[in-house]
Amino acid sequence: MAVHNMVQSSYEQELLQIVNHLPIERLAQIVNFARYIKSQTHEDFLDFADECKEDILADEAQWEAKFAVSQERLKQMAARVRGEIQAGRT
């Protein structure tokens, strides 16, 4: 238990150092995120010990494909916005 308390204290100190240098609007984000984490149960987190390497690689490939599609959409949206700005519509 003493080791756990030492690790927790170390995290607390690091968090306080970070928080002390943030603007107030970022602090609200941290509080909201902390509340979200607090609301999660242990069962909400995935246990990768039961997954085989092939399943993990297949899952990663699916995510990469989804991100690739979304990146292209973001580029298209950015180009459209730049066009609107150049045309004076924005």
N, C-alpha and C positions, 0 to 999 in steps of 0.2 A: 504494500500500500504506500510505503514511503516513496518508492520509485515513481509510482503513478502521480503522487502529489508533486514531486519534483518536475516531472514532465509537464504536468498541468500548469504549474507555476511558470515554467519556461515559456509555454505558449501564451499564458496570460501577459507576461512581460513583453513579449514580442508584439502581441496584439495591441497593447497599450501604446507602445512606441509608434506603431503604424498609425493608430487612431489619432494620436496627439498631433500629427502633421497633416491631417486631412481637413478639407473645407467642410463646413456644416452640412451641405447637401449630400456629401458622400457618406457622412455618418448615418444619415437616415437610411441610406441603402444598406449599410452594414447591419444596422438594427433590424431592418426587414429581413435580410438574409439570415441573420441569427435566429429570428423568430421562426422562419421557415425550417431551418435545420432542427431546431428544438421540437417542432411539431412532427418531425419524421420519427417513425419507429425503427427499430433495428431490422425488422422484416422488410422495410422499404428499400434496403440496400441489397444489391445483387451479391450473391455468393459465387464467385468465379471458380471456386474449387471443384464444383460439379461439372463445369464446362470443359469439353475437350478442346485441344488446340485448333482443330478444324472448324468447330463451331464458332470460336472466337474470331478466327480469320475470316470466315464467311460473314459474320456480323460486321466486322470492320470494313469489308468490301462493300456491303450494302450502304453503310454510312458514308463511305468515300464517294459512292455514286450519287447519293442524295446531296451531299455537299457540292459536288461538281455541278449538278443541275442548278442548285440555288446560286452558286457563284456566277454562272452564266446569266441567270435572271437578274441578279444584282447589277451586273455590268450593263445589261440592256436598259434597266431602269435608270442607271446613272447617265447613260448616253442620252436617253429621252429627256431627263431633267436638264442636262447641259444644253440640249437643243432648245428647250423651252426658255431657259435663261438667255441664251443668245438671241432668241426671237423676241425677247422682251415680254413674254407671257407670264413670267414668274417674278 
